[in-house]
Amino acid sequence: MTPIRPSKHRSRSDFSQISSISTTAARDPVNAQAADIRKRMTDTISSCTETSDRLPLQAIAAMSENRVIGRANSIPWHLPEDFRWFRKKTMGGILIMGRKTFESIGRPLPGRTTWVLTTNPSSLPDTVEAFSSWESVLERIHRDKPHQRPYVCGGEQIYRLALPWCADLFLTVVHRTIPDGDAFLPEFNEFMEFAEIIEESCDFRIVHFRNRHYSS
Ligand SMILES: NC(=O)c1ccc[n+]([C@@H]2O[C@H](COP(=O)([O-])OP(=O)(O)OC[C@H]3O[C@@H](n4cnc5c(N)ncnc54)[C@H](OP(=O)(O)O)[C@@H]3O)[C@@H](O)[C@H]2O)c1
């Protein structure tokens, strides 16, 4: 696994920066719930700091030039090269996704473990593991330190919860504009910074972003 700086190496100001994300969101009632979730996650991360543990989370996503990631619960493009990248990158890992994304895929993907967030675990097959909150995902990674790398892989609701807590984002930017999308990649510039371009093609480019709260 790519080593991620132990969170004990983060300074207190790193955490106040994280808290400021919550404060900003708290001013906006629409985001009040998100602010509350982030506050609770900040507490979880802080407890990781005390025990010098790491959160080896990475996110992987594909979006159009106008930030669309989905339409009518499916991905509105078919790019086999990007699917191959996703497969290669995540093979052997844990895919963390929302229930709607799991339903759109329809089955656990081979060679990977699937964790699904849902408030209704009985709706899921026993080939996947259900989680009733984002905190329970973080706590599970923190407690069990799985040897497989966990990948956050959508959809919009889950990226919104999880992206601030991912060390890396691997983003395929598809060179299209999708006018009628209904799922979008949330903004991440507040906590992610450009690291490198991994691949360029005429249809898309794959960009690596790194969480600036995870670097010194
Ligand atoms: N382009 C890409 O990279 C990419 C990747 C993945 C998905 N997608 C697209 O994204 C779209 C789906 O995104 P979405 O936002 O509609 O759905 P989603 O994030 O995949 O799933 C949402 C569901 O996750 C569960 N959930 C959300 N927050 C939770 C929490 N805090 N605790 C417990 N469960 C929670 C809920 O399930 P319950 O309702 O069962 O409680 C909720 O309905 C689809 O169009 C899909 O194709 C695109």
PDBQT file of the ligand as one rigid body, heavy atoms in Angstrom, charges set to zero:
ROOT
HETATM    1  N1  LIG A 301     -18.949   8.496 -12.571  1.00  0.00    +0.000 N 
HETATM    2  C1  LIG A 301     -18.592   7.885 -11.442  1.00  0.00    +0.000 C 
HETATM    3  O1  LIG A 301     -17.408   7.794 -11.085  1.00  0.00    +0.000 OA
HETATM    4  C2  LIG A 301     -19.667   7.288 -10.579  1.00  0.00    +0.000 A 
HETATM    5  C3  LIG A 301     -19.310   6.438  -9.520  1.00  0.00    +0.000 A 
HETATM    6  C4  LIG A 301     -20.342   5.919  -8.739  1.00  0.00    +0.000 A 
HETATM    7  C5  LIG A 301     -21.650   6.226  -8.992  1.00  0.00    +0.000 A 
HETATM    8  N2  LIG A 301     -21.971   7.043 -10.023  1.00  0.00    +0.000 N 
HETATM    9  C6  LIG A 301     -23.330   7.438 -10.302  1.00  0.00    +0.000 C 
HETATM   10  O2  LIG A 301     -23.817   8.169  -9.166  1.00  0.00    +0.000 OA
HETATM   11  C7  LIG A 301     -25.246   7.997  -9.102  1.00  0.00    +0.000 C 
HETATM   12  C8  LIG A 301     -25.634   7.529  -7.718  1.00  0.00    +0.000 C 
HETATM   13  O3  LIG A 301     -25.287   8.517  -6.770  1.00  0.00    +0.000 OA
HETATM   14  P1  LIG A 301     -26.332   8.892  -5.611  1.00  0.00    +0.000 P 
HETATM   15  O4  LIG A 301     -25.770  10.035  -4.859  1.00  0.00    +0.000 OA
HETATM   16  O5  LIG A 301     -27.682   9.030  -6.211  1.00  0.00    +0.000 OA
HETATM   17  O6  LIG A 301     -26.405   7.568  -4.724  1.00  0.00    +0.000 OA
HETATM   18  P2  LIG A 301     -25.281   6.776  -3.892  1.00  0.00    +0.000 P 
HETATM   19  O7  LIG A 301     -24.363   7.740  -3.230  1.00  0.00    +0.000 OA
HETATM   20  O8  LIG A 301     -24.679   5.719  -4.741  1.00  0.00    +0.000 OA
HETATM   21  O9  LIG A 301     -26.183   6.015  -2.819  1.00  0.00    +0.000 OA
HETATM   22  C9  LIG A 301     -27.039   6.750  -1.997  1.00  0.00    +0.000 C 
HETATM   23  C10 LIG A 301     -27.553   5.829  -0.918  1.00  0.00    +0.000 C 
HETATM   24  O10 LIG A 301     -26.489   5.513  -0.008  1.00  0.00    +0.000 OA
HETATM   25  C11 LIG A 301     -27.041   5.373   1.286  1.00  0.00    +0.000 C 
HETATM   26  N3  LIG A 301     -26.460   6.371   2.168  1.00  0.00    +0.000 N 
HETATM   27  C12 LIG A 301     -26.081   7.630   1.860  1.00  0.00    +0.000 A 
HETATM   28  N4  LIG A 301     -25.580   8.243   2.946  1.00  0.00    +0.000 NA
HETATM   29  C13 LIG A 301     -25.653   7.352   3.945  1.00  0.00    +0.000 A 
HETATM   30  C14 LIG A 301     -25.296   7.390   5.323  1.00  0.00    +0.000 A 
HETATM   31  N5  LIG A 301     -24.726   8.487   5.884  1.00  0.00    +0.000 N 
HETATM   32  N6  LIG A 301     -25.507   6.301   6.088  1.00  0.00    +0.000 NA
HETATM   33  C15 LIG A 301     -26.050   5.182   5.529  1.00  0.00    +0.000 A 
HETATM   34  N7  LIG A 301     -26.402   5.075   4.240  1.00  0.00    +0.000 NA
HETATM   35  C16 LIG A 301     -26.199   6.156   3.464  1.00  0.00    +0.000 A 
HETATM   36  C17 LIG A 301     -28.544   5.542   1.172  1.00  0.00    +0.000 C 
HETATM   37  O11 LIG A 301     -29.060   4.248   0.913  1.00  0.00    +0.000 OA
HETATM   38  P3  LIG A 301     -30.542   3.791   1.416  1.00  0.00    +0.000 P 
HETATM   39  O12 LIG A 301     -31.489   4.635   0.623  1.00  0.00    +0.000 OA
HETATM   40  O13 LIG A 301     -30.587   2.336   1.080  1.00  0.00    +0.000 OA
HETATM   41  O14 LIG A 301     -30.583   4.070   2.889  1.00  0.00    +0.000 OA
HETATM   42  C18 LIG A 301     -28.653   6.410  -0.062  1.00  0.00    +0.000 C 
HETATM   43  O15 LIG A 301     -29.913   6.345  -0.704  1.00  0.00    +0.000 OA
HETATM   44  C19 LIG A 301     -25.611   6.999 -10.187  1.00  0.00    +0.000 C 
HETATM   45  O16 LIG A 301     -26.032   7.705 -11.349  1.00  0.00    +0.000 OA
HETATM   46  C20 LIG A 301     -24.292   6.291 -10.458  1.00  0.00    +0.000 C 
HETATM   47  O17 LIG A 301     -24.235   5.735 -11.761  1.00  0.00    +0.000 OA
HETATM   48  C21 LIG A 301     -20.984   7.579 -10.834  1.00  0.00    +0.000 A 
ENDROOT
TORSDOF 0
